[in-house]
């Protein structure tokens, strides 16, 4: 069975450019999460969707970050404009609504902003 | 706020050695506690869980007991294998949130043949 799919796996971009990260959750899962992992701050929840609706976006760092989930099988995390401090590994995870703590993580996108 | 503290890594062991990775937490009331594992090149996956005090979670030879009196959830395995080499994350969900996983910083385990 396919797990959570993320693309790209690696992204290198210049400061000021727009970056779009993509995620395909596990089929049948109705909850989706975006996390950011850095050495300084560890793993942080950015946003949580349930049935394609954003429920908690309190972790989104600032207006430069936005996330969408147009349907049950696709989500994007966009950074515009990007800054060097956005360099991190971004994970997408999905779960069933009834077992929200059992989250299945994708392999992550390593973003480097120069 | 709620938080999780893990021992610094890396932890390096020989195959068949006993493993302990320490985890303590700070939280209001009775959070649920978890260990997640991240193998090289993969995403995190749930290893085991405990949802109330004195519960013991177990999976794949790993165990952890929810100790309310010491606010701890230490991970143990009696005999590690090379294939256990990974990064282990302790985590909790606060009582007022069923979805918000708060992770520790992770502990890297290296098992040598």
Backbone of each chain as ProteinMPNN parsed JSONL, in Angstrom:
{"seq_chain_A": "XXXXXXXXXXXXXXXXXXXXXXXXXXXXXXXXXXXXXXXXXXXXXXXXXXXXXXXXXXXXXXXXXXXXXXXXXXXXXXXXXXXXXXXXXXXXXXXXXXXXXXXXXXXXXXXXXX", "coords_chain_A": {"N_chain_A": [[0.835, -1.2, 0.0], [0.453, 2.252, -0.756], [2.131, 4.782, 1.031], [2.076, 7.967, 2.69], [2.652, 10.44, 0.325], [5.09, 12.692, -0.684], [6.185, 15.584, -2.423], [8.442, 17.995, -3.814], [11.264, 15.825, -2.938], [13.563, 17.072, -2.267], [14.396, 20.499, -2.216], [15.868, 23.311, -3.46], [16.189, 26.708, -3.307], [16.205, 30.211, -4.091], [16.319, 33.033, -1.913], [13.337, 34.869, -1.609], [11.955, 33.657, -3.629], [9.038, 31.781, -4.654], [7.827, 28.883, -3.066], [6.462, 25.682, -3.364], [5.157, 22.991, -1.713], [4.118, 19.613, -1.87], [1.575, 17.185, -1.115], [0.26, 13.95, -0.85], [-2.151, 12.304, 0.83], [-2.719, 9.202, 2.666], [-5.0, 7.03, 1.173], [-8.356, 7.265, 2.156], [-7.843, 8.271, 4.654], [-8.91, 10.997, 6.647], [-7.842, 13.138, 7.908], [-5.273, 15.561, 7.932], [-1.941, 16.685, 8.296], [0.556, 19.204, 8.518], [3.958, 19.484, 9.247], [6.938, 21.048, 10.542], [10.411, 20.575, 10.719], [13.217, 21.453, 12.507], [16.608, 21.936, 13.616], [16.79, 23.647, 15.768], [14.182, 23.984, 16.803], [12.932, 21.574, 16.704], [10.291, 19.236, 15.941], [7.429, 20.727, 14.731], [3.978, 21.373, 14.708], [2.325, 22.719, 11.995], [-0.152, 23.109, 10.624], [-3.48, 21.759, 10.693], [-5.771, 19.786, 9.024], [-9.155, 18.736, 8.715], [-11.3, 16.61, 7.058], [-10.768, 18.112, 4.749], [-10.916, 20.717, 5.613], [-9.396, 23.481, 7.147], [-8.53, 23.22, 10.504], [-6.885, 23.933, 12.638], [-4.617, 26.346, 12.489], [-2.734, 27.565, 13.938], [-0.048, 27.174, 14.221], [1.201, 28.07, 11.953], [3.786, 29.996, 10.793], [3.809, 32.71, 9.809], [2.349, 35.225, 7.625], [3.479, 34.637, 5.217], [3.326, 31.985, 4.812], [1.114, 29.545, 3.557], [-1.534, 27.157, 3.342], [-3.337, 24.655, 1.589], [-6.105, 22.508, 0.929], [-7.538, 21.176, -1.48], [-8.946, 18.89, -2.146], [-9.682, 15.525, -0.99], [-7.41, 14.087, -1.525], [-5.133, 15.583, -1.86], [-2.812, 18.085, -0.924], [-1.306, 21.276, -0.399], [1.531, 23.176, 0.64], [2.563, 26.385, 0.794], [5.126, 28.78, 0.424], [5.74, 32.101, 0.32], [7.083, 35.236, 0.063], [10.032, 33.167, 0.069], [12.453, 32.686, 2.729], [15.795, 32.508, 4.093], [15.614, 31.495, 6.736], [13.525, 29.761, 6.591], [14.465, 27.359, 5.867], [14.39, 23.928, 6.293], [13.114, 20.65, 7.232], [10.133, 19.567, 5.905], [7.276, 17.923, 6.856], [4.522, 15.957, 5.883], [1.598, 14.488, 7.188], [-0.897, 11.957, 7.713], [-4.075, 10.767, 8.966], [-6.71, 8.68, 10.363], [-9.75, 10.125, 11.399], [-10.763, 9.153, 13.772], [-8.635, 8.184, 15.131], [-6.585, 10.097, 15.876], [-4.053, 10.43, 16.937], [-2.47, 8.516, 15.82], [-0.556, 9.003, 13.5], [0.498, 8.956, 10.153], [3.428, 9.479, 8.614], [4.859, 11.197, 5.829], [7.902, 10.974, 3.791], [9.1, 13.423, 3.903], [10.101, 16.762, 2.868], [13.06, 18.258, 2.096], [13.954, 21.469, 2.466], [15.922, 24.045, 1.249], [16.834, 27.31, 1.495], [18.557, 29.766, -0.067]], "CA_chain_A": [[0.0, 0.0, 0.0], [1.224, 3.484, -0.796], [2.045, 5.613, 2.205], [1.949, 9.389, 2.374], [3.604, 10.8, -0.727], [5.445, 14.103, -0.697], [7.083, 16.018, -3.49], [9.637, 17.212, -4.109], [11.978, 15.355, -1.75], [14.552, 18.108, -1.979], [14.138, 21.74, -2.932], [16.822, 24.385, -3.194], [15.682, 27.896, -3.958], [16.81, 31.467, -3.65], [15.493, 33.915, -1.101], [12.396, 35.673, -2.367], [11.196, 32.837, -4.56], [7.891, 31.036, -4.138], [8.049, 27.442, -2.937], [5.235, 24.9, -3.149], [5.355, 21.607, -1.314], [2.915, 18.858, -2.185], [1.342, 16.0, -0.284], [-0.879, 13.066, -1.123], [-2.335, 11.475, 2.039], [-3.143, 7.821, 2.476], [-6.396, 6.952, 0.766], [-9.276, 6.931, 3.239], [-7.578, 9.13, 5.807], [-9.619, 12.259, 6.502], [-7.13, 14.19, 8.637], [-3.959, 15.814, 7.348], [-1.119, 17.568, 9.116], [1.865, 19.662, 8.043], [4.932, 19.744, 10.298], [8.255, 21.541, 10.159], [11.444, 20.07, 11.629], [14.499, 22.149, 12.488], [17.476, 21.579, 14.746], [16.544, 24.537, 16.907], [12.83, 23.916, 17.343], [12.394, 20.217, 16.622], [9.109, 19.024, 15.107], [6.342, 21.629, 15.096], [2.768, 21.305, 13.9], [2.007, 23.977, 11.317], [-1.568, 23.198, 10.339], [-4.234, 20.515, 10.748], [-7.014, 19.759, 8.254], [-10.054, 17.604, 8.879], [-12.246, 16.615, 5.934], [-10.323, 19.167, 3.827], [-11.136, 22.026, 6.206], [-8.367, 23.794, 8.161], [-9.073, 23.269, 11.855], [-5.946, 24.612, 13.522], [-3.457, 26.864, 11.751], [-2.019, 28.419, 14.886], [1.388, 26.95, 14.096], [1.744, 28.679, 10.737], [4.653, 31.038, 11.355], [3.454, 34.074, 9.417], [1.513, 35.297, 6.422], [4.188, 34.111, 4.042], [2.981, 30.567, 4.714], [-0.288, 29.234, 3.355], [-1.769, 25.746, 3.037], [-4.644, 24.37, 1.026], [-6.452, 21.108, 0.699], [-8.676, 21.292, -2.389], [-9.722, 17.65, -2.116], [-9.222, 14.573, 0.019], [-6.193, 13.371, -1.915], [-4.055, 16.488, -2.232], [-2.635, 19.292, -0.131], [-0.093, 22.034, -0.689], [2.051, 24.161, 1.576], [3.244, 27.372, -0.039], [5.878, 29.832, 1.107], [5.941, 33.186, -0.629], [8.394, 34.848, -0.471], [10.827, 32.329, 0.963], [13.588, 33.299, 3.405], [16.741, 31.476, 4.556], [15.178, 30.878, 7.995], [12.521, 28.74, 6.285], [15.167, 26.105, 5.579], [13.932, 22.918, 7.26], [12.436, 19.509, 6.62], [8.687, 19.705, 6.053], [6.602, 16.634, 6.797], [3.076, 15.824, 5.807], [1.132, 13.27, 7.845], [-2.342, 11.783, 7.647], [-4.626, 9.801, 9.92], [-8.154, 8.604, 10.474], [-10.272, 11.083, 12.383], [-11.045, 8.474, 15.035], [-7.365, 7.833, 15.792], [-5.781, 11.233, 15.416], [-2.661, 10.377, 17.391], [-1.739, 7.568, 14.983], [-0.317, 9.75, 12.277], [1.417, 8.335, 9.208], [4.228, 10.567, 8.055], [5.597, 11.043, 4.594], [9.355, 11.001, 3.951], [9.563, 14.795, 4.113], [10.754, 17.583, 1.834], [14.142, 19.065, 2.662], [13.971, 22.769, 1.793], [17.064, 24.915, 1.499], [16.668, 28.634, 0.894], [19.871, 30.427, -0.04]], "C_chain_A": [[0.871, 1.253, 0.0], [1.019, 4.224, 0.506], [1.776, 7.045, 1.792], [3.047, 9.752, 1.371], [3.833, 12.297, -0.696], [6.355, 14.397, -1.884], [7.28, 17.526, -3.403], [10.28, 16.686, -2.828], [13.026, 16.372, -1.308], [14.226, 19.325, -2.824], [15.18, 22.748, -2.488], [16.349, 25.589, -3.975], [16.366, 29.125, -3.39], [15.811, 32.283, -2.842], [14.588, 34.764, -2.012], [11.54, 34.882, -3.341], [10.015, 32.167, -3.862], [8.223, 29.544, -4.131], [6.713, 26.762, -2.682], [5.599, 23.457, -2.863], [4.03, 20.872, -1.462], [2.813, 17.586, -1.366], [0.108, 15.249, -0.772], [-1.052, 12.165, 0.092], [-2.705, 10.053, 1.679], [-4.63, 7.801, 2.154], [-7.278, 6.5, 1.924], [-9.035, 7.732, 4.507], [-8.275, 10.466, 5.602], [-9.01, 13.387, 7.331], [-5.726, 14.318, 8.081], [-3.245, 16.89, 8.141], [0.121, 17.973, 8.319], [2.729, 20.008, 9.254], [6.198, 20.335, 9.697], [9.255, 21.04, 11.194], [12.729, 20.856, 11.434], [15.318, 21.714, 13.688], [17.106, 22.39, 15.974], [15.205, 24.26, 17.584], [12.199, 22.526, 17.292], [11.225, 20.143, 15.658], [7.976, 19.903, 15.609], [5.165, 21.426, 14.157], [2.475, 22.677, 13.308], [0.501, 24.14, 11.145], [-2.188, 21.81, 10.328], [-5.529, 20.702, 9.967], [-7.84, 18.534, 8.672], [-11.119, 17.682, 7.796], [-12.031, 17.826, 5.027], [-10.471, 20.571, 4.387], [-10.033, 22.307, 7.221], [-9.001, 23.98, 9.527], [-8.187, 24.09, 12.783], [-4.746, 25.043, 12.702], [-2.605, 27.748, 12.651], [-0.505, 28.251, 14.812], [2.011, 27.537, 12.844], [2.525, 29.927, 11.137], [4.246, 32.467, 10.994], [2.73, 34.03, 8.08], [2.204, 34.787, 5.175], [3.853, 32.638, 3.789], [1.479, 30.435, 4.474], [-0.418, 27.76, 2.982], [-3.186, 25.584, 2.523], [-4.847, 22.877, 0.928], [-7.7, 21.094, -0.185], [-9.54, 20.038, -2.47], [-9.064, 16.66, -1.165], [-7.89, 13.919, -0.307], [-5.022, 14.294, -2.237], [-4.032, 17.709, -1.319], [-1.338, 19.974, -0.549], [0.248, 22.939, 0.476], [2.908, 25.112, 0.757], [3.94, 28.399, 0.841], [6.199, 30.898, 0.066], [5.964, 34.53, 0.102], [9.17, 34.005, 0.541], [12.018, 33.113, 1.537], [14.52, 32.196, 3.893], [16.294, 30.779, 5.848], [14.056, 29.864, 7.793], [13.163, 27.388, 5.974], [14.871, 25.093, 6.689], [13.504, 21.687, 6.491], [10.948, 19.647, 6.93], [8.049, 18.335, 5.846], [5.099, 16.83, 6.648], [2.703, 14.504, 6.476], [-0.379, 13.18, 7.682], [-2.787, 10.732, 8.652], [-6.126, 9.691, 9.726], [-8.598, 9.57, 11.575], [-10.462, 10.44, 13.752], [-9.785, 8.112, 15.8], [-6.343, 8.904, 15.428], [-4.33, 11.156, 15.844], [-1.829, 9.423, 16.545], [-1.557, 8.188, 13.601], [0.751, 9.053, 11.442], [2.135, 9.461, 8.46], [4.793, 10.197, 6.686], [7.091, 11.162, 4.84], [9.928, 12.4, 4.121], [10.134, 15.441, 2.859], [11.817, 18.423, 2.532], [14.256, 20.337, 1.849], [15.199, 23.55, 2.227], [16.835, 26.217, 0.753], [17.983, 29.39, 1.054], [19.748, 31.939, -0.227]], "O_chain_A": [[1.9, 1.305, 0.674], [-0.092, 4.298, 1.03], [1.307, 7.308, 0.684], [4.215, 9.409, 1.556], [2.883, 13.079, -0.682], [7.175, 13.573, -2.287], [6.385, 18.25, -2.967], [9.868, 17.073, -1.734], [13.326, 16.503, -0.121], [13.833, 19.211, -3.986], [15.352, 23.005, -1.296], [16.129, 25.498, -5.183], [17.017, 29.075, -2.347], [14.604, 32.217, -3.074], [15.023, 35.295, -3.034], [10.521, 35.375, -3.824], [10.002, 32.01, -2.642], [8.821, 29.021, -5.071], [5.922, 27.23, -1.864], [6.259, 22.792, -3.661], [2.961, 21.43, -1.213], [3.817, 16.99, -0.977], [-0.933, 15.838, -1.063], [-0.183, 11.337, 0.364], [-2.972, 9.744, 0.518], [-5.421, 8.487, 2.801], [-7.0, 5.5, 2.585], [-9.93, 7.857, 5.343], [-8.239, 11.016, 4.501], [-9.593, 14.465, 7.442], [-5.067, 13.319, 7.793], [-3.846, 17.864, 8.594], [0.663, 17.182, 7.547], [2.3, 20.721, 10.161], [6.494, 20.152, 8.516], [8.987, 21.074, 12.395], [13.268, 20.917, 10.329], [14.78, 21.184, 14.66], [17.109, 21.875, 17.092], [15.111, 24.298, 18.811], [11.084, 22.319, 17.77], [11.166, 20.887, 14.68], [7.604, 19.833, 16.78], [5.345, 21.32, 12.943], [2.388, 23.671, 14.029], [-0.058, 25.184, 11.481], [-1.533, 20.819, 10.005], [-6.286, 21.643, 10.207], [-7.304, 17.46, 8.943], [-11.77, 18.715, 7.638], [-12.984, 18.476, 4.597], [-10.172, 21.537, 3.685], [-9.755, 21.462, 8.073], [-9.903, 24.801, 9.693], [-8.682, 24.852, 13.613], [-3.95, 24.211, 12.27], [-1.842, 28.584, 12.167], [0.236, 29.106, 15.296], [3.232, 27.504, 12.689], [1.964, 30.825, 11.764], [4.345, 33.353, 11.843], [2.525, 32.971, 7.489], [1.545, 34.533, 4.167], [4.07, 32.117, 2.695], [0.675, 31.122, 5.103], [0.487, 27.186, 2.376], [-4.109, 26.274, 2.956], [-3.898, 22.095, 0.855], [-8.813, 21.006, 0.332], [-10.719, 20.108, -2.819], [-8.004, 16.94, -0.604], [-7.301, 13.262, 0.551], [-4.028, 13.856, -2.817], [-5.068, 18.285, -0.986], [-0.394, 19.321, -0.996], [-0.63, 23.406, 1.202], [3.865, 24.694, 0.104], [3.41, 28.827, 1.866], [6.85, 30.623, -0.942], [4.961, 34.92, 0.701], [8.965, 34.139, 1.747], [12.517, 34.059, 0.927], [14.08, 31.063, 4.089], [16.569, 29.593, 6.032], [13.676, 29.175, 8.739], [12.462, 26.386, 5.835], [15.077, 25.372, 7.87], [13.524, 21.669, 5.26], [10.559, 19.823, 8.084], [8.245, 17.681, 4.821], [4.505, 17.747, 7.216], [3.421, 13.514, 6.339], [-1.059, 14.195, 7.532], [-1.992, 9.921, 9.125], [-6.739, 10.494, 9.023], [-7.885, 9.786, 12.555], [-10.334, 11.11, 14.777], [-9.848, 7.771, 16.981], [-5.354, 8.627, 14.749], [-3.462, 11.744, 15.199], [-0.601, 9.511, 16.55], [-2.317, 7.919, 12.671], [1.778, 8.617, 11.964], [1.516, 10.274, 7.774], [5.151, 9.048, 6.427], [7.514, 11.421, 5.967], [11.106, 12.554, 4.447], [10.582, 14.77, 1.929], [11.516, 19.199, 3.439], [14.613, 20.295, 0.672], [15.476, 23.694, 3.418], [16.664, 26.228, -0.466], [18.454, 29.62, 2.168], [20.757, 32.645, -0.23]]}, "seq_chain_B": "XXXXXXXXXXXXXXXXXXXXXXXXXXXXXXXXXXXXXXXXXXXXXXXXXXXXXXXXXXXXXXXXXXXXXXXXXXXXXXXXXXXXXXXXXXXXXXXXXXXXXXXXXXXXXXXXX", "coords_chain_B": {"N_chain_B": [[3.709, 25.723, 28.815], [2.782, 22.426, 27.553], [5.33, 19.928, 27.317], [8.073, 17.847, 26.114], [10.897, 16.021, 27.092], [13.834, 14.545, 26.035], [16.581, 12.206, 26.298], [19.844, 13.14, 25.24], [21.34, 12.243, 22.119], [23.945, 10.765, 20.061], [22.914, 7.388, 20.882], [24.911, 4.682, 21.212], [25.155, 1.291, 20.691], [26.073, -2.175, 21.042], [25.055, -5.009, 19.117], [22.409, -6.956, 20.518], [22.545, -5.79, 23.005], [21.135, -4.147, 25.938], [18.604, -1.705, 25.798], [17.837, 1.592, 26.834], [16.019, 4.483, 26.515], [15.591, 7.595, 27.751], [12.71, 9.485, 28.691], [10.945, 12.278, 29.689], [8.113, 14.228, 30.751], [6.204, 17.279, 30.7], [3.1, 18.291, 31.618], [-0.374, 19.198, 31.809], [-2.646, 17.524, 33.83], [-3.627, 14.363, 32.538], [-1.966, 13.388, 29.999], [-1.858, 11.615, 26.826], [0.651, 9.291, 25.861], [3.413, 8.624, 23.658], [5.664, 6.73, 21.585], [7.455, 7.387, 18.723], [9.107, 6.268, 15.729], [11.75, 6.866, 13.455], [13.039, 5.657, 10.65], [16.004, 5.577, 8.603], [15.716, 7.812, 5.902], [12.959, 7.697, 5.829], [9.556, 8.55, 6.822], [8.192, 9.45, 10.085], [6.887, 6.897, 12.245], [4.33, 5.416, 14.221], [5.311, 3.739, 17.124], [4.657, 2.746, 19.716], [2.133, 3.128, 22.31], [0.602, 4.72, 25.207], [-2.163, 5.361, 27.149], [-3.097, 5.964, 29.685], [-2.236, 6.343, 33.18], [0.174, 4.041, 34.422], [-0.211, 2.28, 32.361], [1.235, 0.004, 30.034], [2.879, 0.272, 27.066], [3.624, -1.662, 24.154], [5.564, -3.077, 21.497], [7.047, -4.794, 18.828], [9.101, -5.795, 20.465], [9.859, -3.619, 21.932], [9.221, -1.635, 24.852], [7.342, 0.55, 27.005], [6.472, 2.265, 29.967], [3.884, 4.126, 31.367], [4.497, 6.431, 33.696], [3.112, 8.168, 36.074], [3.837, 9.299, 38.5], [6.518, 9.949, 38.261], [6.5, 11.373, 35.997], [7.282, 10.144, 33.52], [8.282, 8.209, 30.616], [9.896, 6.004, 29.664], [11.721, 4.369, 27.092], [12.354, 0.975, 26.368], [14.289, -1.906, 25.422], [15.071, -5.287, 25.322], [17.052, -6.592, 23.821], [18.811, -5.333, 21.384], [18.829, -4.925, 17.785], [20.698, -4.599, 14.723], [18.987, -3.564, 12.849], [17.355, -1.928, 14.332], [18.428, 0.542, 14.398], [17.872, 3.92, 14.269], [15.98, 7.004, 14.568], [14.433, 7.945, 17.516], [11.447, 9.211, 18.786], [9.886, 10.672, 21.502], [6.577, 11.49, 22.482], [3.618, 13.456, 23.206], [0.044, 13.853, 23.546], [-1.873, 16.543, 24.508], [-4.334, 16.823, 27.176], [-6.441, 18.414, 26.345], [-6.48, 18.252, 23.637], [-6.848, 16.15, 20.966], [-5.385, 15.756, 18.714], [-3.009, 17.138, 18.579], [0.198, 16.483, 18.477], [2.944, 16.658, 20.542], [6.299, 16.735, 20.297], [9.382, 15.309, 21.513], [12.91, 16.043, 21.171], [14.095, 13.993, 19.832], [16.052, 10.986, 19.702], [18.928, 9.577, 18.526], [19.667, 6.284, 17.661], [22.271, 4.05, 17.331], [23.162, 0.914, 16.298], [25.637, -1.407, 16.484], [27.074, -4.163, 14.672]], "CA_chain_B": [[2.959, 24.773, 28.019], [3.203, 21.033, 27.608], [6.613, 19.686, 26.652], [8.692, 16.53, 26.251], [12.354, 16.079, 27.144], [14.481, 13.255, 25.785], [18.023, 12.182, 26.442], [20.618, 13.491, 24.058], [21.999, 11.143, 21.447], [23.459, 9.426, 19.737], [23.148, 6.245, 21.739], [25.578, 3.649, 20.416], [25.148, -0.009, 21.378], [26.374, -3.379, 20.28], [23.893, -5.881, 18.92], [21.949, -7.743, 21.658], [22.621, -5.018, 24.246], [19.88, -3.624, 26.492], [18.394, -0.3, 25.438], [16.935, 2.499, 27.521], [16.018, 5.885, 26.102], [14.791, 8.292, 28.749], [11.758, 10.509, 28.267], [10.094, 12.853, 30.725], [7.187, 15.178, 30.166], [5.507, 18.269, 31.51], [1.77, 18.46, 31.04], [-1.491, 19.315, 32.741], [-3.516, 16.36, 33.877], [-3.192, 13.053, 32.065], [-1.828, 13.315, 28.539], [-1.505, 10.326, 26.232], [2.094, 9.267, 25.572], [3.741, 7.83, 22.479], [6.984, 6.692, 20.972], [7.506, 7.276, 17.273], [10.431, 5.913, 15.228], [12.038, 7.317, 12.092], [14.139, 4.937, 10.026], [16.701, 6.438, 7.622], [15.05, 8.093, 4.637], [11.518, 7.489, 5.917], [8.828, 9.384, 7.766], [7.963, 8.89, 11.417], [5.785, 5.955, 12.385], [4.005, 5.118, 15.605], [5.894, 2.505, 17.629], [3.798, 2.261, 20.795], [1.392, 4.189, 22.985], [-0.036, 4.456, 26.506], [-3.136, 6.442, 27.275], [-3.378, 6.308, 31.076], [-1.162, 6.019, 34.123], [0.53, 2.632, 34.66], [-0.312, 1.5, 31.128], [2.481, -0.359, 29.368], [2.791, 0.09, 25.629], [4.659, -2.565, 23.664], [5.51, -3.395, 20.07], [8.324, -5.199, 18.221], [10.092, -5.998, 21.515], [10.028, -2.377, 22.687], [8.216, -1.398, 25.881], [7.431, 1.79, 27.774], [5.414, 2.318, 30.969], [3.435, 5.47, 31.717], [4.704, 6.638, 35.128], [2.592, 9.492, 36.423], [4.527, 9.848, 39.673], [7.81, 10.495, 37.835], [6.221, 11.976, 34.679], [8.254, 9.547, 32.604], [7.8, 7.197, 29.649], [11.178, 5.539, 29.131], [11.656, 3.284, 26.1], [13.298, -0.105, 26.664], [14.276, -3.134, 24.632], [16.002, -6.201, 25.975], [18.143, -7.043, 22.958], [18.645, -4.559, 20.148], [19.366, -5.441, 16.532], [21.201, -3.552, 13.817], [17.824, -2.984, 12.174], [16.703, -0.954, 15.215], [19.089, 1.839, 14.233], [16.848, 4.878, 13.836], [15.768, 8.101, 15.514], [13.245, 7.673, 18.324], [10.822, 10.426, 19.293], [8.837, 10.592, 22.516], [5.58, 12.512, 22.172], [2.368, 13.428, 23.978], [-1.088, 14.678, 23.155], [-2.447, 17.147, 25.718], [-5.684, 16.394, 27.492], [-7.445, 19.227, 25.659], [-6.314, 18.152, 22.185], [-6.64, 14.756, 20.562], [-4.611, 15.68, 17.481], [-1.761, 17.907, 18.642], [1.34, 15.74, 18.981], [4.098, 17.468, 20.961], [7.426, 15.812, 20.209], [10.713, 15.586, 22.019], [13.887, 16.393, 20.141], [14.55, 12.787, 19.151], [17.309, 10.355, 20.126], [19.426, 8.679, 17.483], [20.223, 5.01, 18.139], [23.129, 3.333, 16.392], [23.467, -0.427, 16.788], [26.757, -1.989, 15.734], [27.048, -5.634, 14.648]], "C_chain_B": [[3.493, 23.37, 28.169], [4.501, 20.826, 26.837], [7.117, 18.285, 26.944], [10.205, 16.695, 26.192], [12.918, 14.676, 26.986], [15.97, 13.366, 26.032], [18.7, 12.492, 25.12], [21.201, 12.226, 23.443], [23.324, 11.59, 20.864], [23.75, 8.413, 20.84], [23.735, 5.145, 20.859], [25.675, 2.373, 21.23], [25.618, -1.111, 20.448], [25.113, -4.215, 20.163], [23.678, -6.746, 20.163], [22.093, -7.018, 22.993], [21.229, -4.558, 24.667], [19.794, -2.13, 26.192], [17.459, 0.382, 26.417], [17.116, 3.881, 26.926], [15.055, 6.61, 27.033], [13.905, 9.368, 28.137], [10.991, 10.977, 29.488], [9.223, 13.924, 30.096], [6.69, 16.173, 31.211], [4.166, 18.512, 30.853], [0.749, 18.59, 32.153], [-2.317, 18.029, 32.699], [-2.873, 15.098, 33.358], [-3.125, 13.017, 30.537], [-1.717, 11.862, 28.085], [-0.056, 10.4, 25.769], [2.41, 8.28, 24.458], [5.249, 7.779, 22.248], [6.789, 6.496, 19.475], [8.947, 6.938, 16.877], [10.566, 6.382, 13.785], [13.253, 6.568, 11.574], [14.759, 5.817, 8.934], [15.914, 6.581, 6.322], [13.543, 7.947, 4.658], [10.88, 8.515, 6.853], [8.677, 8.704, 9.116], [6.811, 7.902, 11.381], [5.587, 5.632, 13.858], [4.585, 3.774, 16.008], [5.03, 1.914, 18.738], [3.151, 3.441, 21.499], [0.921, 3.725, 24.36], [-0.939, 5.64, 26.798], [-3.52, 6.769, 28.711], [-2.259, 5.799, 31.966], [-1.072, 4.516, 34.36], [0.311, 1.732, 33.446], [1.09, 1.179, 30.627], [2.186, -0.53, 27.889], [3.906, -0.831, 25.171], [4.45, -2.862, 22.189], [6.917, -3.759, 19.615], [9.427, -5.38, 19.264], [10.394, -4.755, 22.33], [8.894, -2.251, 23.699], [8.427, -0.017, 26.5], [6.237, 1.831, 28.717], [5.147, 3.759, 31.351], [3.533, 5.62, 33.229], [4.281, 8.053, 35.48], [3.411, 10.121, 37.548], [5.884, 10.455, 39.319], [7.698, 11.222, 36.494], [7.207, 11.47, 33.632], [7.605, 8.488, 31.716], [9.035, 6.665, 28.924], [10.992, 4.358, 28.184], [12.731, 2.255, 26.404], [13.153, -1.23, 25.654], [15.382, -4.028, 25.166], [17.217, -6.563, 25.137], [17.996, -6.356, 21.601], [19.329, -5.247, 18.968], [19.855, -4.273, 15.679], [20.034, -2.82, 13.156], [17.044, -2.008, 13.046], [17.346, 0.424, 15.125], [18.123, 2.823, 13.58], [16.869, 6.049, 14.82], [14.431, 7.863, 16.211], [12.752, 8.965, 18.952], [9.779, 10.065, 20.339], [7.849, 11.729, 22.256], [4.391, 12.386, 23.114], [1.284, 14.198, 23.243], [-1.706, 15.233, 24.433], [-3.881, 16.674, 25.947], [-6.733, 17.138, 26.679], [-7.319, 19.164, 24.143], [-6.013, 16.718, 21.811], [-5.721, 14.629, 19.361], [-3.226, 16.296, 17.59], [-0.67, 17.066, 19.287], [2.474, 16.717, 19.306], [5.274, 16.516, 21.101], [8.622, 16.275, 21.026], [11.657, 15.8, 20.853], [14.421, 15.185, 19.385], [15.891, 12.3, 19.685], [17.73, 9.37, 19.048], [20.062, 7.458, 18.127], [21.038, 4.387, 17.017], [23.477, 1.987, 17.006], [24.528, -1.032, 15.886], [26.688, -3.509, 15.795], [28.064, -6.228, 15.627]], "O_chain_B": [[4.513, 23.139, 28.819], [4.737, 21.478, 25.82], [6.667, 17.622, 27.878], [10.729, 17.419, 25.345], [12.537, 13.748, 27.699], [16.551, 14.45, 25.985], [18.206, 12.158, 24.043], [21.516, 11.265, 24.145], [23.779, 12.697, 21.152], [24.694, 8.56, 21.616], [23.119, 4.732, 19.877], [26.216, 2.376, 22.335], [25.563, -0.984, 19.224], [24.219, -4.138, 21.006], [24.636, -7.208, 20.782], [21.781, -7.602, 24.031], [20.282, -4.572, 23.881], [20.773, -1.394, 26.315], [16.421, -0.166, 26.789], [18.233, 4.39, 26.844], [13.868, 6.29, 27.098], [14.294, 10.064, 27.199], [10.449, 10.165, 30.236], [9.55, 14.463, 29.038], [6.749, 15.936, 32.417], [4.092, 18.89, 29.683], [0.973, 18.155, 33.283], [-2.636, 17.524, 31.622], [-1.728, 14.788, 33.684], [-4.096, 12.663, 29.869], [-1.5, 10.975, 28.91], [0.408, 11.454, 25.335], [1.765, 7.24, 24.328], [5.995, 8.666, 22.663], [6.082, 5.596, 19.021], [9.89, 7.275, 17.593], [9.621, 6.305, 12.999], [14.375, 6.819, 12.015], [14.094, 6.708, 8.406], [15.502, 5.589, 5.721], [12.901, 8.06, 3.614], [11.567, 9.242, 7.571], [8.997, 7.525, 9.269], [5.878, 8.045, 10.59], [6.54, 5.582, 14.636], [4.379, 2.776, 15.317], [4.707, 0.726, 18.712], [3.552, 4.591, 21.32], [0.848, 2.53, 24.647], [-0.516, 6.792, 26.701], [-4.209, 7.763, 28.941], [-1.454, 4.954, 31.575], [-2.08, 3.82, 34.482], [0.619, 0.542, 33.501], [2.014, 1.978, 30.776], [1.363, -1.356, 27.497], [5.007, -0.799, 25.722], [3.323, -2.894, 21.695], [7.878, -3.087, 19.988], [10.593, -5.133, 18.957], [11.116, -4.831, 23.323], [7.769, -2.69, 23.456], [9.539, 0.512, 26.516], [5.122, 1.48, 28.331], [6.073, 4.522, 31.625], [2.754, 5.017, 33.967], [5.003, 9.015, 35.217], [3.649, 11.329, 37.55], [6.349, 11.372, 39.996], [8.709, 11.637, 35.928], [7.875, 12.249, 32.952], [6.539, 7.953, 32.021], [9.191, 6.856, 27.718], [10.198, 3.456, 28.452], [13.881, 2.608, 26.665], [12.078, -1.481, 25.11], [16.494, -3.571, 25.429], [18.294, -6.814, 25.678], [17.167, -6.746, 20.779], [20.265, -6.031, 19.129], [19.475, -3.121, 15.89], [20.092, -1.611, 12.934], [16.153, -1.322, 12.545], [16.846, 1.376, 15.723], [17.623, 2.586, 12.481], [17.659, 6.082, 15.764], [13.42, 7.609, 15.557], [13.515, 9.714, 19.562], [8.893, 9.248, 20.087], [8.255, 12.818, 21.851], [4.184, 11.346, 23.739], [1.566, 15.077, 22.428], [-2.027, 14.472, 25.346], [-4.547, 16.191, 25.031], [-7.785, 16.585, 26.356], [-7.972, 19.929, 23.434], [-5.037, 16.136, 22.283], [-5.311, 13.522, 19.013], [-2.355, 16.001, 16.771], [-0.619, 16.949, 20.511], [2.903, 17.496, 18.455], [5.249, 15.601, 21.923], [8.845, 17.472, 21.207], [11.253, 15.745, 19.692], [15.132, 15.345, 18.392], [16.75, 13.094, 20.069], [16.988, 8.451, 18.702], [20.893, 7.58, 19.027], [20.554, 4.218, 15.897], [24.024, 1.924, 18.108], [24.338, -1.152, 14.675], [26.301, -4.085, 16.812], [28.176, -7.449, 15.736]]}, "name": "protein", "num_of_chains": 2, "seq": "XXXXXXXXXXXXXXXXXXXXXXXXXXXXXXXXXXXXXXXXXXXXXXXXXXXXXXXXXXXXXXXXXXXXXXXXXXXXXXXXXXXXXXXXXXXXXXXXXXXXXXXXXXXXXXXXXXXXXXXXXXXXXXXXXXXXXXXXXXXXXXXXXXXXXXXXXXXXXXXXXXXXXXXXXXXXXXXXXXXXXXXXXXXXXXXXXXXXXXXXXXXXXXXXXXXXXXXXXXXXXXXXXXX"}
